[in-house]
């Protein structure tokens, strides 16, 4: 069964039938817009308990006589079980890039965090997302954004590259920095309590700063007493070598032992996904390479989610190597580690253009995560496509 909503220049189809396997071969619903979608985030932004879309755009010229501001943040509220054009709200932000949605002031309403060049922007739900709280830092670069608590003081912490930004409400922000052990080559960072001590640890992918790069993952174990963190200030520092330049670092339990593992994507001719499994009882051995490699994923981005709702975290990888770009889904199977090439994936979703901003979330409230992909190049540039999970996954048999 399908429901069609006509909205100006776009037709939005919300599919509720079971005419495909797992994910459809064509998008379940499509939004078109001027400009290139860069990054996408989902979350309830108007208090109705339905996930809304926040998308950062690089403008390529207006349409219909209305030219939006160059680089902007656009918000699509979910209405009637779907999303419609035109967007419901636009915020002009020069160089708008990464987006995160979360309740950063702990008031029960979701807020928006957005990066731009040298700036972090906060838009608070209790202010109706109307005020742009801007915070400048000369060391910040806009390509990454991690959120969570790093220390007990302050309200929320933001990790923008190696820059630690501690927010105490309003326009009060303190700045710190995670220095590398020998030089300042920490890049993208994420937060996770790897050792279950109640304190988030900080995991970095190194970045290239000169002709002698160190390709590695660095783990700074907390707690942290000072905000300008040197290697010796961490409770423990572990460095894990990587096979090539890192594009992304993330965490997720990929072997079902209830401990967070570390995942990386690497650049290169084919690109690889590397997985560092956390050792029992917990921890990572210093100077130890990946436990598993998935080859040929073209050095794009990944995320984790339980797509088939079996209680095990799965791995979803965007591949931009082919002329028709693909998202590969690797189902976790109990007792079987992830390994092999991308051809070993359990499901492939063709997105027909380079997937730029994309994420996984349950958009229609059926308990199964869906795929949201923004296309920044190719024939479908400017398209935001949703692939709804139809829940028809085969039962995964555990090895005997």
C-alpha positions in Angstrom: 0.0 0.0 0.0 1.2 3.5 -0.7 0.2 7.1 0.2 1.1 9.9 -2.2 1.3 13.5 -1.1 1.7 16.3 -3.7 3.6 19.3 -2.5 4.5 21.9 -5.1 7.3 20.5 -7.2 7.8 17.4 -5.2 5.8 14.2 -4.9 6.4 12.5 -1.6 5.5 8.8 -1.4 5.2 7.1 1.9 5.2 3.4 1.3 3.8 1.0 3.9 3.5 -2.2 1.9 5.9 -5.2 1.8 6.7 -5.3 -1.9 10.5 -5.5 -1.5 13.0 -7.3 0.6 14.5 -5.4 3.6 15.1 -2.1 1.8 13.6 -1.0 -1.6 15.5 -0.7 -4.8 14.1 2.8 -5.3 13.6 5.4 -2.5 10.4 5.2 -0.5 10.2 9.0 -0.5 12.2 11.8 -2.0 12.8 15.5 -1.3 14.3 17.7 -3.9 16.0 21.1 -3.2 18.3 23.6 -4.6 21.9 23.2 -3.4 23.9 20.2 -2.3 23.0 18.4 1.0 26.2 18.0 3.0 25.2 16.4 6.3 21.9 15.2 7.7 20.7 14.7 11.3 17.4 13.4 12.6 15.5 14.1 15.9 12.3 15.6 17.3 12.7 19.4 16.9 9.2 20.6 17.6 8.1 18.4 20.5 5.6 16.2 18.7 7.6 13.0 19.3 8.2 12.4 15.5 11.8 12.6 14.0 12.4 15.7 12.0 15.2 16.3 9.4 18.0 18.9 9.7 20.2 19.2 6.6 23.2 21.4 5.9 23.2 22.7 2.3 25.8 24.2 0.1 23.7 26.5 -2.1 23.8 26.1 -5.9 21.3 28.8 -6.7 17.7 29.3 -5.8 14.6 28.1 -7.6 11.1 29.6 -8.1 12.5 33.1 -7.7 13.7 32.4 -4.1 17.4 32.1 -3.6 18.3 30.8 -0.2 21.3 32.1 1.7 24.6 30.6 0.5 25.2 27.6 2.8 22.3 27.1 5.2 20.6 24.8 7.6 17.2 23.6 6.5 14.7 21.8 8.7 11.9 19.5 7.5 9.3 18.7 10.2 7.5 15.4 9.9 3.8 15.9 9.2 1.1 13.4 8.4 3.6 10.5 8.4 6.1 12.2 6.0 8.1 15.2 4.9 7.3 17.8 2.3 8.8 20.5 0.2 9.5 23.3 0.7 11.5 23.1 3.9 9.8 24.4 7.0 12.6 26.5 8.4 15.9 27.8 7.1 18.8 29.2 9.1 21.6 31.1 7.2 25.0 29.9 8.4 28.1 30.7 6.4 29.9 27.4 5.9 27.2 25.2 7.7 28.6 21.7 7.9 28.2 19.0 10.6 25.0 18.7 12.5 24.0 17.0 15.8 20.6 16.9 17.5 20.4 16.3 21.3 19.1 17.8 24.5 22.3 19.7 25.4 20.8 21.8 28.2 18.8 18.9 29.8 15.4 20.6 29.6 13.6 17.9 27.8 13.7 19.6 24.4 16.1 18.8 21.6 18.7 21.4 20.5 20.8 21.8 17.4 24.6 21.9 17.3 26.2 23.0 14.0 29.8 23.5 12.9 31.1 26.1 10.5 34.6 27.4 9.9 36.2 28.2 13.3 32.7 28.3 14.9 30.3 26.1 16.8 26.6 27.2 16.7 24.0 26.2 19.2 20.2 26.6 18.7 18.1 25.8 21.7 14.8 24.1 21.6 13.4 26.2 24.5 14.1 29.3 22.3 12.4 27.8 19.3 15.7 27.4 17.5 15.5 31.1 16.9 18.8 32.3 18.5 22.2 31.5 17.1 24.7 31.1 20.0 28.1 31.3 18.2 31.4 30.3 19.7 34.7 31.0 18.0 37.9 29.1 18.3 40.9 29.6 16.1 41.9 25.9 16.3 38.5 24.5 15.3 37.9 23.0 11.9 34.4 22.2 10.9 34.7 18.7 9.5 33.9 16.8 12.7 31.6 17.1 15.7 31.3 14.8 18.7 28.9 15.3 21.6 28.5 14.0 25.1 30.1 14.6 28.6 33.8 14.6 29.0 34.0 15.8 32.6 31.4 16.4 35.3 31.5 20.2 35.2 29.5 22.2 32.7 26.3 21.3 31.0 27.5 19.7 27.8 30.8 19.0 26.0 31.5 19.2 22.3 34.5 17.8 20.5 35.2 19.6 17.2 38.3 17.8 15.9 40.8 18.0 18.8 39.1 21.1 20.3 37.2 20.4 23.5 34.4 22.9 24.0 32.6 22.9 27.4 29.3 24.7 27.5 27.9 26.1 30.8 24.7 27.6 29.3 23.8 30.7 27.4 26.9 32.2 25.8 29.4 30.7 28.3 31.9 28.3 26.6 35.3 27.2 27.7 37.9 25.9 25.2 40.4 23.1 25.6 42.5 20.9 23.4 43.7 17.3 23.1 47.3 17.4 22.0 49.0 14.4 20.3 51.9 12.7 22.1 54.5 14.1 19.8 52.7 16.6 17.5 49.2 18.0 17.1 47.8 15.5 14.6 44.6 14.4 16.3 41.7 14.7 13.9 38.1 13.4 14.1 37.1 12.4 17.6 34.2 10.5 19.2 33.2 9.9 22.8 32.5 6.6 24.5 32.9 5.0 27.9 35.1 2.1 26.7 36.0 0.7 30.2 32.6 1.2 31.9 33.9 3.4 34.6 31.2 6.0 34.2 33.5 8.5 32.4 33.6 9.0 28.6 36.9 8.3 27.0 38.0 10.2 23.8 38.9 8.3 20.6 40.7 10.1 17.8 41.7 9.3 14.2 45.0 11.0 13.3 45.1 13.4 10.4 47.7 14.2 7.9 49.6 17.4 8.8 52.9 16.9 6.9 54.8 14.4 4.7 55.4 12.0 7.6 51.9 11.1 8.7 51.1 8.7 11.5 48.0 6.6 10.6 46.5 5.5 13.9 43.7 5.5 16.3 44.4 7.2 19.7 42.4 6.5 22.9 42.6 9.0 25.7 41.1 7.3 28.8 39.4 9.7 31.3 38.8 11.3 33.7 40.4 14.5 32.6 41.4 17.1 35.3 42.6 19.8 32.9 41.0 20.9 29.6 44.3 21.4 27.6 45.1 17.6 27.7 48.6 16.4 27.0 49.3 12.7 26.6 50.5 12.4 30.2 47.2 13.9 31.5 45.1 11.0 30.3 44.6 8.1 32.7 46.0 6.0 29.9 46.9 6.6 26.3 46.6 3.7 23.7 47.7 4.0 20.1 46.4 1.6 17.5 48.1 1.6 14.1 45.9 1.8 11.0 46.6 0.5 7.5 46.1 3.9 5.7 44.9 7.4 6.2 41.7 7.4 8.3 38.5 8.9 6.9 36.3 8.1 10.0 36.4 6.6 13.4 33.5 5.3 15.4 32.4 2.7 18.0 29.9 -0.1 18.3 29.6 -3.6 19.7 30.3 -5.7 16.6 30.8 -9.1 18.2 28.0 -9.2 20.7 30.0 -9.2 23.9 28.4 -5.9 25.2 31.7 -4.0 24.9 32.3 -1.2 22.5 34.7 -2.0 19.6 36.4 0.6 17.5 35.7 0.9 13.7 37.6 2.9 11.1 37.4 3.6 7.4 40.5 4.2 5.4 41.2 5.9 2.1 43.2 4.5 -0.7 42.6 2.8 -4.1 40.0 0.4 -2.6 39.5 1.7 0.9 39.0 -0.6 3.8 37.0 -0.8 7.0 39.0 -1.9 10.0 37.6 -3.2 13.3 39.5 -3.4 16.6 37.7 -5.8 18.9 37.9 -4.9 22.6 39.7 -7.6 24.5 38.2 -9.4 27.6 37.7 -8.3 30.2 38.0 -4.9 28.5 40.7 -2.9 26.8 42.8 -2.5 23.7 46.4 -3.6 23.4 48.7 -0.8 22.6 50.3 -0.8 19.1 48.0 -3.6 17.9 46.4 -3.4 14.4 42.8 -4.1 13.4 41.3 -7.5 14.4 39.3 -7.6 11.2 39.4 -5.9 7.8 36.5 -5.5 5.3 38.2 -4.7 2.0 37.1 -2.6 -1.0 34.6 -0.2 0.6 36.1 2.9 -1.2 37.0 4.9 1.9 33.6 6.4 2.5 31.6 6.6 5.8 29.9 4.1 8.0 27.5 3.8 10.8 26.1 1.1 13.1 22.5 0.1 13.8 20.5 -3.0 14.5 18.7 -3.0 11.1 17.0 -6.4 11.5 16.1 -5.9 15.2 17.7 -9.1 16.4 19.6 -7.5 19.3 23.0 -7.4 17.5 24.6 -4.3 16.1 25.1 -4.3 12.3 27.5 -2.4 10.1 26.3 0.0 7.3 29.0 1.3 4.9 28.6 3.9 2.1 30.6 3.1 -1.0 31.3 5.8 -3.6 33.8 3.8 -5.7 31.2 2.7 -8.3 29.5 4.9 -10.9 26.3 4.0 -9.1 27.0 4.5 -5.4 25.9 1.9 -2.9 25.2 1.4 0.8 26.3 -2.0 2.0 24.7 -3.6 5.0 26.7 -6.2 6.9 24.5 -8.1 9.4 26.2 -9.3 12.6 25.9 -13.0 13.0 26.5 -14.4 16.5 29.9 -16.1 16.8 31.0 -14.9 13.3 33.4 -11.9 13.0 33.1 -9.3 10.3 35.6 -10.0 7.5 35.9 -10.3 3.8 35.1 -7.9 0.9 32.1 -5.7 0.4 30.6 -8.4 -1.9 30.0 -10.4 1.3 27.5 -7.8 2.5 24.0 -9.0 3.3 22.1 -6.2 1.5 23.1 -3.5 -1.0 21.1 -0.3 -1.5 21.8 1.7 -4.6 21.6 5.4 -4.1 22.5 6.4 -7.7 24.6 9.4 -6.6 27.4 10.0 -4.1 25.9 9.7 -0.6 27.0 12.8 1.2 25.1 13.4 4.3 23.4 10.2 5.4 22.2 8.6 8.6 20.2 5.7 10.0 17.1 6.3 12.2 13.6 4.9 12.7 11.6 7.5 10.7 8.2 5.9 10.7 8.0 4.5 14.2 7.9 0.8 13.4 10.9 0.0 15.6 13.2 -0.7 12.6 15.9 1.9 11.4 15.5 3.4 8.0 18.2 4.9 5.7 18.3 8.6 4.9 20.7 9.7 2.1 21.5 13.1 0.7 23.1 13.2 -2.8 25.7 15.9 -3.4 26.8 14.9 -6.9 25.7 13.1 -10.0 22.3 13.3 -11.8 20.5 13.2 -8.4 22.4 16.1 -6.9 20.2 17.9 -4.4 18.0 14.9 -3.7 17.3 13.7 -0.2 16.1 10.0 -0.4 14.6 7.9 2.3 14.7 4.1 2.1 12.2 2.6 4.5 13.1 -0.7 6.2 10.3 -3.2 5.5 11.2 -5.5 8.4 11.2 -8.6 6.2 14.7 -9.8 7.3 15.4 -13.5 7.2 16.0 -15.1 10.6 19.7 -15.2 11.3 20.8 -18.6 12.4 23.6 -18.8 15.0 26.4 -21.3 14.4 26.2 -24.5 16.4 
